[in-house]
């Protein structure tokens, strides 16, 4: 079972994470790989995980900081 980790990010930090995820996605898409069914499944799984995480980050609305 996965554990849930909650952290607070600034808008800039969120954008940095999204940029990093785009970089990792591009890296996976461009990597040299074996044309096997197992490798296709592994690659597809990784890309799906990155896509889901990116969507979760993009869907979050910034909340004003306390005391501002």
ABEGO torsion letter per residue (X at the ends): XBBBBBBBBBAAAAAAAAAAAAAAAAAAAABBBBBBAAAAAAAAAAAAAAAAAAAAAAABBBBBBBGX
